[in-house]
Amino acid sequence: MAIRVAGEDIGAVADAGAVTVLRGSVKGMTTSGSWNYGPSAFGGLPTDALYGAAIDG
């Protein structure tokens, strides 16, 4: 499951945003093996990037 955290502050960078990916199984969701991505994973960390805002749910 992908979860958007568009307003996430990363350090001193306001509203950089993030996407958290959780794994699941027949037993349910788990944080074990989860991933968290923000704009810095792709080379930048701009203020107000709102990374993840396009994920709707």
Beta strands, then each sheet from edge to edge (+ up, - down):
strand 1: 2-4
strand 2: 19-25
strand 3: 28-37
sheet 1: 1+ 2- 3+
end
